[in-house]
Amino acid sequence: MSRTSLRRSYMRMTPFPRYKGEYGKPELQANVLKGRRAINSLLECMYQMGRGAEVKLNRRQRRILSILGVGDADGLPAAWRWMSTRPDADPVAFAYCLFDKSYVYSLDVYRQLLGDEAFRQLEAWMQLHGYRAFDLYNTAYVDYRLTLTYANPAWDAARPNQGFEYKVRHTGIAAQYDVCVRNPATIGLCIPHGMKFFLERFGAMDQQLRDFVLQHTKTCDGCRYCVQTDKTGKRPLAAVPVSVQSTIHKLCPYFPGWTFSWNHLDPELVSSMTHFMAFMDGFVGDKMKEK
């Protein structure tokens, strides 16, 4: 099964529509992407203008810049030129006006998008427990997506990867924005190195945490993604059995980011998220020995 097929399998239990789709409007996604490409192209031209490069503007771009009072590259504001030419300049920092790279600007963005009061509650807990915030974005392949990650450096001192779906090495949260989905702002729990280690310690969780994990972990449906490379047909499925009131639930340990993710925060959810992070952090030494 491909990764795309696996996402569709997870989609059946996801509590909100985060996945790209047409929503009954066949041209919707094409039009959204067309608009995004036009915006990105304008931002790239503006960045190159600030660097003194020759830029060929189309009619729409010239009209937009004229509305901004920009006729040519000779009369650009000083801040525009500085943001384009400073020693650590890059197109994304320019586009979002990230003047001070030691300040995490995405916090202000996602705090408003996801619920200010609850987000501050989550942030206060993470700060108290030594988590660090990061603005993360691509510079090699510029897509102008500004994401936020709060990471516990006890798991890995290196700068974290973007997102909460793949290659997660630390506990924390990650927030991102995707213009091609119905609910564009998403926050997800970062579960280091997959879910298996923690599902195998399900018995050590209290009842509140067990309920949370059961609610958000995919039950094995036999999709066989976990054994797709097995040529013998004898490899067992990766599902981890957990017992709840004498009932066995077989839970999938793969890609927990797809189900431990939401598009809005409230105090009850924050309490569950911090509860789970505290539980995972209790095993940081044991988990690191496995690496």
C-alpha positions as CSV (number, residue, x, y, z in Angstrom):
1,M,0.0,0.0,0.0
2,S,1.4,3.4,-0.9
3,R,1.7,6.3,1.6
4,T,-1.2,8.0,-0.2
5,S,-3.4,4.9,0.4
6,L,-2.4,4.8,4.0
7,R,-3.4,8.5,4.4
8,R,-6.8,7.6,3.0
9,S,-7.1,4.8,5.5
10,Y,-6.3,7.2,8.3
11,M,-8.7,9.7,6.8
12,R,-11.7,7.6,7.9
13,M,-11.0,8.3,11.5
14,T,-9.7,11.8,11.3
15,P,-12.0,14.3,13.2
16,F,-11.9,17.0,10.6
17,P,-11.3,17.3,6.8
18,R,-7.6,18.2,6.5
19,Y,-7.0,16.3,3.3
20,K,-6.8,17.9,-0.1
21,G,-10.0,17.4,-2.1
22,E,-12.4,19.1,-4.4
23,Y,-15.4,19.2,-2.1
24,G,-17.7,18.7,-5.1
25,K,-16.0,21.6,-7.0
26,P,-13.7,20.0,-9.7
27,E,-11.8,23.3,-10.4
28,L,-11.4,24.4,-6.8
29,Q,-7.9,23.0,-6.1
30,A,-6.5,24.1,-9.5
31,N,-7.7,27.6,-8.9
32,V,-6.3,27.7,-5.4
33,L,-2.9,26.6,-6.6
34,K,-3.0,29.0,-9.5
35,G,-3.6,31.9,-7.1
36,R,-0.8,30.7,-4.8
37,R,1.6,30.4,-7.7
38,A,0.8,34.0,-8.7
39,I,1.4,35.3,-5.1
40,N,4.7,33.3,-4.8
41,S,5.9,34.6,-8.1
42,L,5.2,38.2,-7.1
43,L,7.0,37.7,-3.8
44,E,10.0,36.2,-5.6
45,C,10.1,39.2,-7.9
46,M,10.0,41.6,-5.0
47,Y,12.8,39.8,-3.3
48,Q,15.0,39.9,-6.4
49,M,14.2,43.6,-7.0
50,G,15.5,44.3,-3.5
51,R,18.7,42.5,-4.4
52,G,19.2,44.6,-7.4
53,A,18.5,41.9,-9.9
54,E,16.8,42.5,-13.2
55,V,13.2,41.3,-13.0
56,K,10.7,40.9,-15.7
57,L,7.3,41.8,-14.3
58,N,4.0,40.9,-15.9
59,R,1.1,43.3,-16.3
60,R,-0.6,42.2,-13.1
61,Q,2.6,42.4,-11.0
62,R,3.3,45.9,-12.3
63,R,-0.3,47.0,-11.4
64,I,0.0,45.6,-7.9
65,L,3.4,47.3,-7.3
66,S,2.0,50.6,-8.7
67,I,-0.8,50.4,-6.1
68,L,1.9,50.0,-3.5
69,G,3.6,53.1,-4.9
70,V,6.5,51.2,-6.4
71,G,7.4,52.2,-10.0
72,D,10.8,50.7,-10.3
73,A,13.6,49.2,-8.3
74,D,15.3,52.6,-7.8
75,G,12.8,53.9,-5.3
76,L,12.4,50.9,-3.0
77,P,12.1,51.5,0.8
78,A,15.2,51.0,2.8
79,A,13.6,48.1,4.8
80,W,12.8,46.3,1.6
81,R,16.4,46.5,0.4
82,W,17.8,45.5,3.8
83,M,15.5,42.5,4.1
84,S,16.6,41.3,0.7
85,T,20.4,41.9,1.1
86,R,21.3,41.3,4.8
87,P,23.9,38.5,5.3
88,D,21.3,35.9,6.3
89,A,18.6,37.0,3.8
90,D,16.2,34.5,2.4
91,P,12.9,34.8,0.4
92,V,10.6,33.5,3.2
93,A,12.0,35.8,5.9
94,F,11.5,38.6,3.4
95,A,8.0,37.6,2.5
96,Y,6.9,37.4,6.2
97,C,9.0,40.3,7.4
98,L,10.9,38.2,9.9
99,F,13.2,41.0,10.9
100,D,14.7,39.3,14.0
101,K,15.5,35.6,13.4
102,S,15.9,35.1,17.2
103,Y,12.1,35.9,17.6
104,V,9.6,33.2,16.8
105,Y,7.0,35.1,14.7
106,S,4.8,32.0,13.9
107,L,3.7,31.9,17.6
108,D,1.6,35.0,17.1
109,V,0.2,33.6,13.9
110,Y,-0.9,30.2,15.1
111,R,-2.0,31.5,18.5
112,Q,-4.7,33.5,16.8
113,L,-5.7,30.8,14.3
114,L,-6.0,28.0,16.8
115,G,-7.5,29.6,19.9
116,D,-5.6,32.3,21.9
117,E,-6.4,31.3,25.4
118,A,-6.0,27.6,25.0
119,F,-2.8,28.1,23.0
120,R,-1.3,30.2,25.8
121,Q,-2.2,27.5,28.3
122,L,-0.3,24.9,26.1
123,E,2.6,27.3,25.6
124,A,2.9,28.0,29.3
125,W,3.2,24.3,30.1
126,M,5.9,23.7,27.4
127,Q,7.9,26.7,28.5
128,L,7.8,25.5,32.1
129,H,9.1,22.1,31.0
130,G,12.0,23.4,28.9
131,Y,10.5,23.1,25.4
132,R,11.8,25.5,22.7
133,A,9.9,27.2,19.9
134,F,11.1,27.4,16.3
135,D,10.1,29.2,13.1
136,L,10.6,26.5,10.4
137,Y,10.4,26.9,6.6
138,N,12.1,25.7,3.4
139,T,14.8,27.7,1.8
140,A,16.2,25.1,-0.6
141,Y,12.7,24.7,-2.2
142,V,10.9,27.9,-1.4
143,D,7.1,27.2,-0.8
144,Y,6.6,30.2,1.5
145,R,5.0,28.0,4.2
146,L,5.8,29.3,7.7
147,T,5.4,26.5,10.3
148,L,5.9,26.4,14.0
149,T,7.4,23.7,16.1
150,Y,7.8,23.5,19.9
151,A,10.3,20.8,20.8
152,N,11.8,19.3,23.9
153,P,15.6,19.4,23.4
154,A,16.0,16.5,25.9
155,W,15.1,14.2,23.0
156,D,17.4,15.7,20.4
157,A,19.5,18.8,20.5
158,A,19.4,19.3,16.8
159,R,17.0,21.7,15.1
160,P,13.7,19.8,14.6
161,N,12.2,18.9,11.3
162,Q,9.1,20.5,10.0
163,G,5.7,19.1,10.9
164,F,4.3,16.2,13.0
165,E,3.8,13.5,10.4
166,Y,7.2,12.1,9.5
167,K,10.7,11.8,11.0
168,V,9.8,13.2,14.4
169,R,12.6,13.0,16.9
170,H,11.2,14.8,19.9
171,T,8.1,15.5,22.0
172,G,6.2,18.7,21.4
173,I,3.8,20.2,19.0
174,A,3.9,21.5,15.4
175,A,1.6,23.8,13.6
176,Q,1.2,24.4,9.9
177,Y,-1.1,26.0,7.3
178,D,-2.2,24.5,4.0
179,V,-4.3,26.7,1.7
180,C,-5.6,23.6,-0.2
181,V,-7.6,22.1,2.7
182,R,-10.9,23.2,4.2
183,N,-9.5,23.8,7.6
184,P,-6.0,25.2,6.7
185,A,-4.5,25.7,10.2
186,T,-3.5,22.4,11.9
187,I,-1.7,21.6,15.2
188,G,-0.4,18.1,15.9
189,L,1.4,16.3,18.7
190,C,5.0,15.3,18.0
191,I,5.5,11.7,19.0
192,P,9.1,10.7,18.8
193,H,10.1,7.8,16.6
194,G,6.6,6.5,16.2
195,M,3.9,5.2,18.5
196,K,5.0,1.6,19.1
197,F,7.2,2.3,22.1
198,F,4.4,4.1,23.9
199,L,1.6,1.7,23.0
200,E,3.7,-1.1,24.5
201,R,3.6,0.9,27.7
202,F,-0.2,1.4,27.6
203,G,-0.6,-0.4,30.9
204,A,1.5,2.3,32.6
205,M,-1.0,5.1,31.5
206,D,-3.8,6.3,33.8
207,Q,-7.4,5.9,32.7
208,Q,-7.6,9.5,31.3
209,L,-4.6,9.0,29.1
210,R,-5.7,5.6,28.0
211,D,-9.0,7.1,26.8
212,F,-7.2,9.8,24.9
213,V,-4.8,7.4,23.2
214,L,-7.7,5.0,22.3
215,Q,-9.7,7.9,20.8
216,H,-6.9,9.1,18.6
217,T,-4.9,6.0,17.6
218,K,-6.1,4.2,14.5
219,T,-7.4,0.7,15.1
220,C,-5.8,-1.9,12.7
221,D,-8.1,-2.5,9.7
222,G,-5.8,-4.9,8.0
223,C,-4.6,-2.5,5.3
224,R,-1.2,-4.4,5.3
225,Y,0.9,-1.3,4.7
226,C,3.2,-2.5,7.5
227,V,4.0,-5.8,5.8
228,Q,4.0,-4.7,2.1
229,T,7.7,-5.5,1.7
230,D,7.3,-9.0,3.2
231,K,7.7,-11.6,0.4
232,T,7.1,-14.6,2.7
233,G,3.6,-13.6,3.8
234,K,4.6,-14.7,7.3
235,R,5.5,-11.3,8.9
236,P,2.9,-10.4,11.6
237,L,1.0,-7.1,11.3
238,A,2.6,-4.3,13.3
239,A,-0.5,-3.6,15.4
240,V,0.0,-3.5,19.1
241,P,-2.6,-5.2,21.3
242,V,-3.8,-3.3,24.3
243,S,-6.3,-4.4,26.9
244,V,-9.1,-2.2,28.1
245,Q,-11.6,-3.8,30.6
246,S,-10.8,-7.3,29.3
247,T,-11.3,-6.2,25.7
248,I,-8.3,-6.3,23.3
249,H,-7.8,-3.4,20.9
250,K,-5.2,-3.8,18.1
251,L,-3.8,-0.3,17.6
252,C,-1.7,0.8,14.6
253,P,1.7,2.4,15.6
254,Y,2.3,4.0,12.2
255,F,2.2,7.8,11.5
256,P,0.4,8.9,14.6
257,G,0.6,12.5,13.4
258,W,-2.4,11.9,11.1
259,T,-4.7,11.3,14.1
260,F,-3.2,13.2,16.9
261,S,-3.8,16.5,15.1
262,W,-6.5,19.2,15.3
263,N,-7.6,22.5,13.8
264,H,-8.6,24.2,17.0
265,L,-7.6,24.1,20.7
266,D,-9.6,24.1,23.8
267,P,-8.6,23.8,27.5
268,E,-9.7,20.1,27.7
269,L,-7.7,19.1,24.7
270,V,-4.6,21.0,25.9
271,S,-4.9,19.2,29.2
272,S,-4.9,15.8,27.3
273,M,-2.0,16.9,25.1
274,T,0.2,18.0,28.0
275,H,-0.7,14.8,29.9
276,F,0.5,12.7,27.0
277,M,3.7,14.8,26.5
278,A,4.5,14.4,30.2
279,F,4.0,10.6,29.9
280,M,6.3,10.4,26.9
281,D,9.0,12.6,28.5
282,G,9.1,10.1,31.4
283,F,10.7,7.6,29.0
284,V,13.2,9.9,27.3
285,G,16.2,8.1,28.7
286,D,14.9,4.6,27.8
287,K,13.8,5.6,24.3
288,M,17.2,7.3,23.5
289,K,19.0,4.0,24.4
290,E,17.0,2.3,21.6
291,K,18.4,4.6,18.9
